[in-house]
Amino acid sequence: MTNKDFFAALADLEREKGIPQQVFLDALENALVSACKKQYSGAIGAVEIKLNPDRGTIDFFTVKTVVEEVLDRENEISLSDAQNIKKSYKLGDKVTEKFVPKDFSRIAAQTAKQVILQKLHETERDAAVNEFSDKEGELLVGVVRKIDAKNVYIELGKGQVEGLMLPSDQVPGEKYNVNDKLKVFVKKVKNGFRGAQVLVSRASAGLVRKLFEEEVPEIKQGTVVIKEVSREAGARTKIAIYATDPRIDAIGSCVGNKGARVNAIVEELKGEKIDIIPWSENPLEFIAKSLSPAKVISVTQLDGENTAMAVVPDDKLSLAIGKDGQNARLAVRLTGWKIDVKSESAARKLEAEHSVDESVAEEENIEITDGAE
């Protein structure tokens, strides 16, 4: 069978897509063998196909094994019959005979088209996965293309890759509409049934980290470092930073002139509150700062690993704890410490009770004597 146009098309694909022609030829060879067997429904045994791009030919061969006694006529040939074809054949040799499949051109063309399209899709998908495999943990801009069953599908790059934002990665209260342009955080890249798929998030703390890296030049330069981020998406984020150069104002760098930098991030996050916390090597000092915007009077380490009590003015207790405990909860995640927040009056009462308990314990330990010798 001759089909020079077909092989010319493969050569064009190699030039345009950068996909080696042999990739298609290997896939096509296997597909044509299957198609041939299916057409003849077991009437022939093993089939080999040789594709010759230089000559533009596709040749078909039956393959039979030389045996002493033929038990399977489709796959075996007797020694005498084999030697009638070629004197040098001996037992165990493979005898190949060329044949031309009847009315196979249409089937071959359909098979070739299907294989080429499938292989092209697979190769482009793999290339897209490879392109995005190093994007995990990065910030990308995408366009919402579909919203289905609470999932949001976002077109990334040149449209070859689909970003999936699950309900758990969506910000409570944010509304997403088709054709919306969004900044998203790439959580994971995987090769799925429908092609390359990128799991993205708007709710991840990583999104806030990347927004600060994008907005604050000092963070890109490494003179200001983000140590920790804790976030409850749509409500509040706490970000701990410090400057590697003492001459640099880390907080000022993140806030920007007249709040321009942090305001740009807040706008992107649809009004989410952001607390910028100066990180400290001293964990107790860090805890005190982490309860911002509340002012902390003192922080004391308690018995137990990474446990502390923070004392705040009576009128700042609700601010320190936050609505439904949110502020304190974020401070715990930011510092990695368990924090018991107390009002000043409650702390004094606790201290007084503790002093009484110690006094009683001391009295019970006094040795009483009657003075007798």
Helices and strands as residue ranges (DSSP letters): H 4-17, H 21-40, E 46-52, E 57-67, E 76-78, H 79-85, E 94-99, H 105-132, G 133-135, E 139-148, E 151-156, E 161-165, G 167-169, E 181-192, E 195-201, H 205-215, H 217-221, E 224-232, E 236-243, H 250-255, G 257-259, H 260-268, E 273-278, H 283-290, E 298-301, E 307-312, G 314-316, H 317-321, G 323-325, H 326-335, E 338-343, H 344-364
